Amino acid sequence: MSSSDKAEGAFRTIGEVASATGVAPHVLRYWETRFPQLRPVTRAGNRRYYRPADVALIQRIQRLLGTEGYTVKGVQKLLASENRGGTPAADPAVAPRTAGNTVPIGALIAIRDHLQDALNAY
């Protein structure tokens, strides 16, 4: 019986989730250590069983990290702020990184100018 033969609400093993999402099992185990929201049910022998909500969260984390350019820390902050009922878009620390530079050029110029002023003061 393959995972596609299972009922929609059925629990999935780590192998089934890995096959369905394309996320390797070792990455899924790592994500469990980084995202407290991701807590599959564990049974004897420490076997993991993922609920449909867990699979949806895995797909979301995968999209945020892979497609939208978030860092692990950014996704952690985003998920934590959502759990608190906050608005994550307003938090610049949660915003996805931009291609190439992770800090806007204007902020870098301001830092440079501030450092130059500090050096000139000596």
C-alpha positions in Angstrom: 0.0 0.0 0.0 1.6 3.3 -1.1 1.1 6.6 0.6 -1.1 7.7 -2.3 -3.4 4.8 -1.4 -3.9 6.0 2.1 -6.8 8.1 3.3 -6.2 11.9 3.2 -6.2 12.2 7.0 -3.9 9.2 7.6 -0.6 9.5 9.3 2.5 9.2 7.1 5.9 7.8 7.9 9.1 9.8 7.4 9.8 7.9 4.2 6.4 8.6 2.8 6.7 12.3 3.7 10.2 12.5 2.2 8.9 10.9 -1.1 5.8 13.2 -1.2 7.7 16.5 -0.5 11.1 15.8 -1.9 12.7 16.7 1.5 15.2 14.1 2.7 14.6 12.3 6.0 17.7 13.8 7.6 16.4 17.3 6.7 13.0 16.5 8.2 14.7 15.4 11.4 16.8 18.5 11.4 13.8 20.7 10.9 12.1 19.1 13.9 15.0 20.5 16.0 14.7 24.0 14.6 10.9 24.4 14.3 9.0 23.6 17.5 5.7 23.7 15.5 6.8 20.5 13.7 6.2 17.7 16.1 5.3 14.4 14.5 3.8 11.6 16.7 6.5 9.2 17.8 5.9 5.5 18.6 8.0 2.6 19.8 11.5 2.7 18.4 11.2 6.4 17.9 9.3 6.0 14.6 7.8 9.2 13.4 4.3 9.6 12.1 3.4 12.8 10.5 -0.2 14.2 10.6 -1.6 16.0 7.6 -1.0 19.3 9.4 2.7 18.4 9.8 3.0 17.6 6.1 1.4 21.0 5.2 3.9 22.7 7.5 6.8 20.9 5.9 5.6 22.0 2.5 5.3 25.6 3.7 8.8 25.5 5.3 10.2 24.1 2.1 8.6 26.9 0.1 9.7 29.6 2.4 13.3 28.3 2.5 13.6 27.2 -1.1 11.4 29.5 -3.2 10.8 32.7 -1.1 14.4 33.1 0.1 13.9 33.0 3.8 16.6 31.8 6.2 16.0 29.2 8.8 16.1 32.0 11.4 13.6 34.0 9.4 11.2 31.1 9.1 11.5 30.5 12.9 10.6 34.1 13.5 7.7 34.0 11.0 6.2 30.9 12.5 6.7 32.1 16.1 5.1 35.5 15.3 2.1 33.7 13.7 1.7 31.6 16.9 1.6 34.8 18.9 -0.9 36.3 16.5 1.5 38.9 15.3 1.9 40.4 11.8 5.1 38.9 10.5 5.2 41.1 7.4 5.8 44.2 9.5 9.0 42.7 11.1 12.0 43.4 8.9 14.0 40.6 10.6 11.4 38.1 9.2 11.5 39.5 5.6 13.0 37.2 3.0 16.5 37.9 1.9 17.0 39.5 -1.5 19.0 38.0 -4.3 22.7 38.6 -3.7 22.7 41.1 -0.8 20.9 40.4 2.4 21.1 44.0 3.5 19.6 46.9 1.5 22.3 49.1 0.0 20.9 52.2 1.7 21.5 50.6 5.1 25.1 49.7 4.2 25.8 53.3 3.0 24.4 54.6 6.3 26.6 52.3 8.3 29.7 53.3 6.2 29.0 56.9 6.7 28.5 56.4 10.5 31.8 54.6 10.7 33.6 57.3 8.6 32.2 59.9 11.0 33.5 57.9 14.0 37.0 57.6 12.4 37.1 61.3 11.6 36.3 62.1 15.2 39.6 60.6 16.4 
